[in-house]
Amino acid sequence: MENEPRQMAEIIEQSLREFNSAMQHREQAIVKIGNQTAQMIRVSMIGLILVLFAVFALIAILLSDMGNITKRLEEVVDHMGNMNKNIVYMADNMNYVKQSVDLVRISIDGVEKHIRVMPLMQVSVDHISDNIFTMNQNINNVNANIKSLNSNLTVMTIDMARINQQFGSLNHQLGGMGFNIDRIAAPIKMLPFPR
């Protein structure tokens, strides 16, 4: 009977020691989980910041290329305006040629009756020669503008290829970011947190 209180005290003391040891283990596990979680958060934040820098750099390059394309489009619009002017000049010259041809035809019709019309016919032929020379100059100007337009379209094609490449790189970076986030979240899914 005297040993029963002592045994009870030993049992209680043993239970308290085990409880204290379990609490210490639990506290160490909580601190370890907290440290690992903080480290995972730090690593994921650093990775996210690096990916954001890469995305912003790609966006800046994309905006620069879009500016170049806008400049090329403005040059194309200028060349198209010049071509339009040259076509208008050609139309005017064609009208002059038509008028001159009409004058020549009138002159030829009246040759038999009116020999005095010969000088007028000579003037009309001179006008035709002048108008054909001017028309050739305008055609040369149109050809020059078409060459410049082709050059600008080639540069635009190169810029569009760069943009496509940068979009591909951006998609790759975003895919990598999603994969990294899944990898970072994998250890957290194993923790016994309520879902």
C-alpha positions in Angstrom: 0.0 0.0 0.0 2.8 2.3 0.7 4.3 1.7 -2.7 1.2 2.6 -4.5 1.6 6.4 -4.1 5.2 6.1 -5.0 4.3 4.1 -8.2 1.6 6.6 -9.0 4.1 9.5 -8.6 6.6 7.7 -10.8 3.9 7.0 -13.4 2.8 10.6 -13.4 6.4 11.8 -13.5 7.2 9.4 -16.4 4.0 10.7 -18.2 5.0 14.3 -17.7 8.5 13.6 -19.0 7.1 11.9 -22.1 4.6 14.8 -22.5 7.4 17.3 -22.1 9.6 15.4 -24.6 6.7 15.2 -27.1 6.0 18.9 -26.7 9.7 19.7 -27.3 9.7 17.4 -30.5 6.5 19.1 -31.6 8.0 22.6 -31.1 11.2 21.6 -32.9 9.1 20.2 -35.8 7.0 23.4 -36.0 10.2 25.6 -36.0 11.7 23.3 -38.7 8.6 23.5 -40.8 8.4 27.3 -40.3 12.1 27.7 -41.4 11.5 25.4 -44.5 8.4 27.3 -45.4 10.1 30.7 -45.1 13.0 29.4 -47.2 10.6 28.1 -49.9 8.8 31.5 -49.9 12.1 33.3 -50.2 13.3 31.1 -53.1 9.9 31.4 -54.8 9.9 35.2 -54.4 13.4 35.5 -55.9 12.4 33.2 -58.8 9.2 35.3 -59.3 11.2 38.5 -59.3 13.7 37.1 -61.8 10.9 36.0 -64.1 9.2 39.4 -63.8 12.4 41.1 -64.8 12.7 38.8 -67.8 9.1 39.5 -68.7 9.5 43.3 -68.4 12.7 43.1 -70.5 10.9 41.2 -73.2 8.0 43.7 -73.1 10.5 46.6 -73.4 12.1 44.9 -76.5 8.7 44.2 -77.9 7.7 47.9 -77.5 10.9 49.0 -79.2 10.3 46.7 -82.1 6.7 48.0 -82.4 8.1 51.5 -82.6 10.4 50.4 -85.4 7.5 48.9 -87.2 5.4 52.1 -86.8 8.3 54.1 -88.3 8.5 51.7 -91.2 4.7 51.9 -91.7 5.0 55.7 -91.8 7.7 55.5 -94.4 5.5 53.1 -96.4 2.6 55.6 -96.2 5.0 58.4 -97.4 6.1 56.3 -100.3 2.5 55.4 -101.2 1.7 59.1 -101.1 4.5 59.8 -103.5 3.4 57.0 -105.8 -0.1 58.4 -105.7 1.2 61.9 -106.7 3.3 60.3 -109.6 0.2 58.4 -110.8 -1.8 61.6 -110.8 1.0 63.3 -112.8 1.0 60.3 -115.2 -2.8 60.7 -115.6 -2.4 64.4 -116.3 0.3 63.6 -118.9 -1.9 61.0 -120.4 -4.6 63.6 -120.8 -2.0 65.9 -122.4 -0.9 63.1 -124.7 -4.5 62.4 -125.6 -5.1 66.0 -126.4 -2.0 66.1 -128.5 -3.0 62.9 -130.3 -6.4 64.5 -130.9 -4.7 67.6 -132.3 -2.5 65.4 -134.5 -5.6 63.5 -135.7 -7.3 66.8 -136.4 -4.2 68.0 -138.2 -3.9 64.8 -140.3 -7.6 65.0 -141.2 -7.2 68.6 -142.4 -3.8 68.1 -144.3 -5.5 67.5 -147.6 -7.6 70.6 -147.3 -5.4 72.8 -145.4 -1.6 72.6 -145.9 -1.3 75.5 -143.5 -2.1 73.2 -140.6 1.4 71.6 -140.9 3.0 74.0 -138.3 0.2 73.2 -135.9 0.9 69.5 -136.4 4.6 70.0 -135.7 3.8 71.8 -132.4 1.5 68.9 -131.4 4.3 66.4 -132.2 6.7 68.5 -130.1 4.1 68.5 -127.3 3.8 64.7 -127.6 7.5 64.3 -127.3 7.7 66.5 -124.2 4.8 64.7 -122.6 6.2 61.3 -123.3 9.6 62.4 -121.8 7.8 63.7 -118.7 5.8 60.5 -118.4 9.0 58.4 -118.6 10.4 60.5 -115.7 7.3 59.9 -113.6 7.5 56.1 -114.4 11.1 56.2 -113.2 9.9 57.9 -110.0 7.2 55.3 -109.5 9.8 52.5 -109.9 12.1 54.2 -107.3 9.2 54.4 -104.9 8.3 50.8 -105.4 11.9 49.7 -104.7 11.9 51.8 -101.5 8.5 50.2 -100.5 10.0 46.7 -101.1 12.9 47.6 -98.9 10.6 48.8 -96.1 8.4 45.7 -96.4 11.6 43.5 -96.0 12.6 45.4 -92.8 9.0 45.0 -91.5 9.1 41.3 -92.2 12.4 41.0 -90.2 10.8 43.0 -87.3 7.7 40.8 -87.3 9.9 37.7 -87.2 11.7 39.2 -84.1 8.3 39.9 -82.5 7.2 36.3 -83.1 10.5 35.0 -81.6 10.0 37.3 -78.5 6.5 36.1 -78.0 7.8 32.5 -78.2 10.4 33.3 -75.5 7.7 35.1 -73.4 5.5 32.0 -73.6 8.4 29.8 -72.7 9.2 32.0 -69.6 5.6 32.0 -68.5 5.5 28.2 -68.9 8.7 27.9 -66.8 7.2 30.2 -64.2 4.1 28.0 -63.9 6.3 24.9 -63.6 8.4 26.5 -60.9 5.3 27.5 -58.9 3.9 23.9 -59.1 7.3 22.7 -57.9 7.3 25.2 -55.0 3.7 24.3 -54.1 4.4 20.5 -54.1 6.0 20.4 -50.5 3.2 22.6 -49.1 0.6 20.1 -50.4 2.2 17.4 -48.3 1.8 19.3 -45.1 -1.2 18.4 -42.9 -3.0 21.7 -43.4 -6.8 21.8 -43.9 -7.9 22.1 -47.6 
